[in-house]
Amino acid sequence: MELNELSTPVLWADIDVFEKNLATMSAAWPGTSLRPHVKAHKATRIAARQAEIGHTAFTCATPREVVGLAEAGLGSDILLANETVDPSRLKAMAAIDGTATVAVDSEATIDAAVAAGISAVLIDLRVGFRCGCAVEEAGPLADRARVGGLDVRGVMGYEGHAMGNLDKAERVRLAEGAMERLTRAHADVGGDIVSGGGTGTWDINTTVNELQAGSYILMDTAYTAQQQPFEQGLFVQGTVISVAPKYAVCDVGLKALGMDHGNPSMVQGEVRGCSDEHTVFVPHDGASVGDRVTLTPAHIDPTMAQHSTLVMVQGHNVVDTWPIDLRGW
Ligand SMILES: Cc1ncc(COP(=O)(O)O)c(C=O)c1O
């Protein structure tokens, strides 16, 4: 079957780009030095392919991702790189066969992990972005976790504020500042793991011993602006449903796209705006009702989360359909 025969909007990936991106990252961060973040794709079939080439330890953002990976037989070493105090979700992660390690950044998150029977944690550092503890809190929190019987495997810190910066020198400066804090905390915490980093810092973060990159597998317009060696391979195919004198409208709206990083880009025209079920665009070369159009989402993670399947395409042909089965919380 050809991609153009499928009903739209349809989320699809170029399987050759996917394989090339996997290989490029794997050459730089082989085996378990890469702990791929599954939040970028939420698909066990993609995780299985990552495991097949040696990346058998995973990073997750939600308990659902942790439990779903384990159910798919990919549970040997999963990190929830996020905080939770939800007893039932912590218990579900404690019950999986393998190691579910959770991030903790407070006494409350440690106590909740102990109470639920979690066996291992990383101390999460606030390195300039979102969750995490201060450097001086890290050692005492590690002590409390050990007293509670937890295996403190090390530290993590995600330098998200550096990640999207288009200026490489500024990206380096922000990442180095963040990693300096992580290194100081690691000295107080101990453990083997220093985890962090992502697609925006894969080539500049020399501190972590495991990289948590996720978006590199299929990329998006936001990351591609950084001139990375990874290519965009994720698209939403739509159909032109109405044509006006100066613009056209297709059937892909913001309910089929992650919009937090802005509008998608489009091969056949310039996007003017998206609403629930429509994108208005100015065609480069005219448009007719029924034409197929290709949109490239600005942000991969929330785009994947809005679809239940990912169609894998080679050339124009559909080669497989993979479930996006790690959605939800
Ligand atoms: C904790 C954590 N680690 C790593 C990443 C890196 O992901 P990506 O490679 O998609 O930038 C993220 C992205 O938000 C994250 O939240």
The ligand as an SDF file (V2000), in Angstrom:
LIG
                    3D

 16 16  0  0  0  0  0  0  0  0999 V2000
   14.6890   14.4960   31.8470 C   0  0  0  0  0  0  0  0  0  0  0  0
   14.9500   14.6420   30.3860 C   0  0  0  0  0  0  0  0  0  0  0  0
   16.0530   14.0860   29.8800 N   0  0  0  0  0  0  0  0  0  0  0  0
   16.3680   14.2100   28.5830 C   0  0  0  0  0  0  0  0  0  0  0  0
   15.5550   14.9130   27.7130 C   0  0  0  0  0  0  0  0  0  0  0  0
   16.0770   15.0760   26.3110 C   0  0  0  0  0  0  0  0  0  0  0  0
   15.2540   14.8020   25.3080 O   0  0  0  0  0  0  0  0  0  0  0  0
   15.5450   15.3020   23.8320 P   0  0  0  0  0  0  0  0  0  0  0  0
   16.6730   14.5290   23.3290 O   0  0  0  0  0  0  0  0  0  0  0  0
   14.2830   14.9740   23.1830 O   0  0  0  0  0  0  0  0  0  0  0  0
   15.8270   16.7440   23.8870 O   0  0  0  0  0  0  0  0  0  0  0  0
   14.3760   15.4990   28.2010 C   0  0  0  0  0  0  0  0  0  0  0  0
   13.5010   16.2740   27.3200 C   0  0  0  0  0  0  0  0  0  0  0  0
   12.6300   17.0200   27.7180 O   0  0  0  0  0  0  0  0  0  0  0  0
   14.0670   15.3650   29.5740 C   0  0  0  0  0  0  0  0  0  0  0  0
   12.9680   15.9110   30.0980 O   0  0  0  0  0  0  0  0  0  0  0  0
  1  2  1  0
  2  3  1  0
  2 15  2  0
  3  4  2  0
  4  5  1  0
  5  6  1  0
  5 12  2  0
  6  7  1  0
  7  8  1  0
  8  9  2  0
  8 10  1  0
  8 11  1  0
 12 13  1  0
 12 15  1  0
 13 14  2  0
 15 16  1  0
M  END
$$$$
